[in-house]
Every structure is written in C-alpha cells, then in structure tokens.
Amino acid sequence: MNELMPTVSNDGGRPADQGSTTPAGLQSMADLRDRRRLVVGLNIGTWFILNWAAWSILGSGGWTIVDIVLAVAFAIATPWTVLGFWNALIGLWLLHGVDDGFEQVAPFAAAGDTDTPITIRTAIFMTLRNEDPARAIARLRIVKQSVDATGFGDRFDYFILSDTNDPDVAAKEETLAAGFAAEAGSDRVVYRRRTDNQGFKAGNVRDFCERWGMRYELMLPLDADSLMAGKTIIRHVRMMQAYPKIGILQSLVVGMPSSSAFARIFQFGMRQGMRTYTMGQAWWVGECGPFWGHNALVRIKPFVEHCALPILPGKPPLGGHVLSHDQVEATFMRRAGYEVRVLPEEDGSWEENPPTILEFSRRDVRWCQGNMQYLNLFDQKGLLPMSRFQLVWAILMFVGVPAWTLMIALSPFLALHEPSRASFPAGFAIFVYILFFIMYLMPKIAGITDILLTEGGVRRYGGGVRFAAAVAIEFVYSFLVGALTSFRITVFMIGLALGRSVVWGGQQRDAMALTWREAFDAFWPQMAFGVAVVGLLWLGSPRAAWWSLPLTLGFLVAIPFAVITASPLLGRLFVALKLCGVPEEFNPPHEIVSARAGEAS
C-alpha cells in the first residue's frame, strides 16, 4: 500500500460500548406496526384491484397462452408502481395534511437544531477508483473548509481512500493529496492507496475501519462526486451524538447544478418526487431505513463488529463479493439492534448525475447486478422481516423491468386479435390504462403539488414560467428514458442468467457529447425493437399504436434522443435560460459556488 502523510492523532479514543442491542425507542414499535399493517393493506388491496382489472380485460373472449403470460408479467411489474403511489400520497399528506408530519417521520431531527457542543470524533473520507483526482480532492477540501467554518473542525479528520489502478491517475492523486495535507497544516489528512482492490468499494471502506476506525465514533463516506455543507454535517453529527442507538443516518442527496441537458432534466425530475416519496416511505419503514452508501453518517463500532459482508456462494455475476453493499450493511446494522434512519430533507448534501443516457444506462446495469446478488442473502440468520422486505424490494425493482418489456413486446398480439374479440372492453381498457399512468406518475404529481403548496416553492425553481416549462420537458423525458433503460436492463438480465458480468470502474461525470456513431452502436437494438412493436401494433390497430406511444416512443427515438440530450450546445442553452434548474442554481450555497469556481479554473 502507498501512504502519504502521517496518520491522525490518537486522541479520539475508542467509541464507548453501545451496550445492549435494544432499539433506541425513538418511536413506539406498536405505532410502527400499525403503520406497516396499513401500508401493507393498501398496497395488497390496490395490487389486487389493478390485477383484477387487467385479468378482466385479458380474459375477455377466453384465455390464450399470450394472455396468461401478459397477466403474469403485469402481476410482477405492478408492485413497484403501487408502492410508489402510496408512498407519495402518504408523504404529501404528512407534509401538508398534518401539523406534525415531519416529527412523525424524524423524531430525532430536533437534536440537530440545538447548540450542543460536538464531543465525538468523525472521520470524513472519500473513496476513489480512477476518478478525476483534481475534482475529487477539491471537493473534499471544500467540505473541510465548510466544516472548519462551523468552529468544530478539530473534531474531524479526512482520508482519501484510493483503489486506483491507473499509474498516471495514482501519481496525480499522490501529488494533490500531499498538497491538501500540507495546506491543512496538520496530520488531519491521510492518503492511502490499495493495490489489490479486494472487496471493491466495500473492501476499501473495511480496510479503513480496520486500520483507523477505532480512533473515531462516526465516519462519513463520500463518493468522488459528493459535496456536503459543514452546517449539515454538524447538524447530523448532533443527532447521532444525541441518539447513540442510531447506527446509520442518511439524508436526501440531491443533484448539483449541471451543464449537461440530460443531467439537468433528470435531477429536476428526481427533485420533484424525492421528498414526498421518502417522507411516505420513512413514515412506515421507521428504524429500518435505507442506506445509499455515501453522504451518510455511520457509527463505526457496530459497523465493524456486525456489518462485515459475506462472500456469496457461487461464481460471479451473482456470487463472490457483494457489489451493492450499502443496503446489505443497513440490514446488518439493524440486525445488531441499531437503527437506520433517513432524514427526508434536501439540505446541504449533493452529488452529480450521469451526463448522458449512455452513462446513465451503465450505472443502472451496475446497480442491477448488485441488487440481483441479494438472492443469495436470504439464508442470513437474524434479519428482521422489514430488512428482508427491503432486499426483496431491491430485487423486484429490477425484476419488474423485463416484465414490462415483455408486455410491450407481446402487446401487438392484443391489437391483432382485438377485432376477433367481440366482447373486448375497449373503454374499460382505456380507463385502466390511464389510471395506471396516474399511479405511475404519482411521485412526480405529489412532488409538484408539494412545491406548489409550499410558500416560495415555485420561486426556488426560477418562477412559474421556468417551473412549468421544466415540468413539461421532464414529463416527456421520463417516458423516453424509461423505454431506453428498461430495454437495456432486460438484455443485461438475460446476460446475467448466462453468466455475464459488468466491470465496476470509474464513472464519467463531466458533460460530454455523443457522436451519432456512438449512439447508433449503443441504441440500435432499442430502435429496432420499437419499430417492430409499433409496426405490428399499427397493422392490428392504428389506434392501439397511437395509445402505445407513452411506452414505445422512447424506443423509436432512442438514437437522436441520446445525441441531442448529450449535446453541449443544448446544455449551454439550458444553462443560459436556466431551464430545469434546481434551487441551488438560483440561490447557490457557498460550497456549490466554490466547487463551480474550481471546475471553471
């Protein structure tokens, strides 16, 4: 291993023993059970109603093999939409329908608003693998400066944990890390590079914990594109300090202002649905919250003692080291008796999003492989029922995708056979189709409603005209992206079944153009699929072909969509007009200003 600078001082002490593994008692478990029963009932009831409607339509005039396959695929594909619908509605109700909605979700949050001194030590680290070291270390420097400005900087130390295997990138990392450490004027900055990459990112973090973890109570992992405000970090540390049974505290991570049109539209859409969805989810998930692996505080002692990842049986792609480690670590932390909490606030925690549909799709298939590995984790003993549900849910998020693709592929069968079905309920089918899309879009609808109902909400997005234009653009965009990524994931999952795997390396984060050749090579299968499906639909029923466009248009325009949304010219136009801008673009905090100034220099 390659190390620069001396290790940090050993004055933090070992974290105090956390004692028994009973819950922290932040909420009544009886209340949480009642909430979960309600949500389960709503979801199962809604799922049955939707599927009854679909089966009634498909079974009109008698069942065929294709009808049966479509019915099964619909049953597999709909749970994710149903839960998103209810999470968004519950979140909207909590935000605007009750006075204490936020307190119901985050009873621990008030501890962050006190003036309590910070008495525990925290390690802030950034994990790197062949990333742009100048950008990454500049961001870590901004985090340090922001934390120091709070007056509690002496309670934090900083680590650059590299798994880089490119010699040129590694040399730049060492030089920049040495400069950062010298600038800090103390031994508070440590750079370490592994050469074996064992265990991937999770192994990188585990190595840190084993070497330095005993000196700190908390750790704050950051990705190469992460940025956090010091006041936010201090607020979260106060919560963890006040409630020692919280093992992981995850807040919302939102997209930074971007010069990529693709990223701008994507993160605008994510911003709409994120808060209401997460509020609703946190209301019933409670102490079994999510962990996204970065921009979150983690209590080191229980993490080291209870969250070691198993080596999965079998060979890759589903065996070997756990790739999507974060949710597994959350379930293990909860098994140890510590709470995993999410704070549904959009404040001071940022990341960057993929700049093109090609990078977006690559990220999706990496997540897909990692989540499908959870199939090998159900034999883990002691996991709580809610934790097992979260693993199942992470799997279903991707299993439902090929189910949708299969339904689209088989849809021409219905159009070709509809004339022979005298009893086919066309009006009812259209009603169910529209109802389903309303449910599918509910996280967006609830998020937009939240902004409209929040005082000054629309103003934070540049005013009514910009906000309305962005909503319309993102609405169309989301359907086009959904088609492209669903096909890519479907093909990838077929490859997983055949033993194919992805390579987990560095990510492209800067805005970039895609050539027509690159787009054609990547997306011609999607376009060919779309032409075949829509063409067959048109032969059977032109009306059905028109109705299919929300689901099929993305296939037809895959190649031009990829090129146009990656265009630097379009990106500059969006920036100039401030289209699809996030609140941090209209009122940028100091940390964002510093990061953008560094990138421009």
Helices and strands as residue ranges (DSSP letters): E 2-4, H 29-58, H 65-96, H 101-105, G 109-113, E 122-128, H 133-148, G 153-155, E 156-162, H 167-184, E 189-193, H 200-212, G 213-215, E 218-222, E 227-228, H 230-242, E 246-251, E 254-255, H 261-285, E 296-299, H 300-306, H 325-335, E 339-343, E 349-351, H 357-372, G 373-377, H 385-417, G 418-420, H 426-440, H 442-453, G 459-461, H 464-497, H 516-540, H 542-547, H 549-556, H 558-565, H 568-577, H 583-586, H 590-600
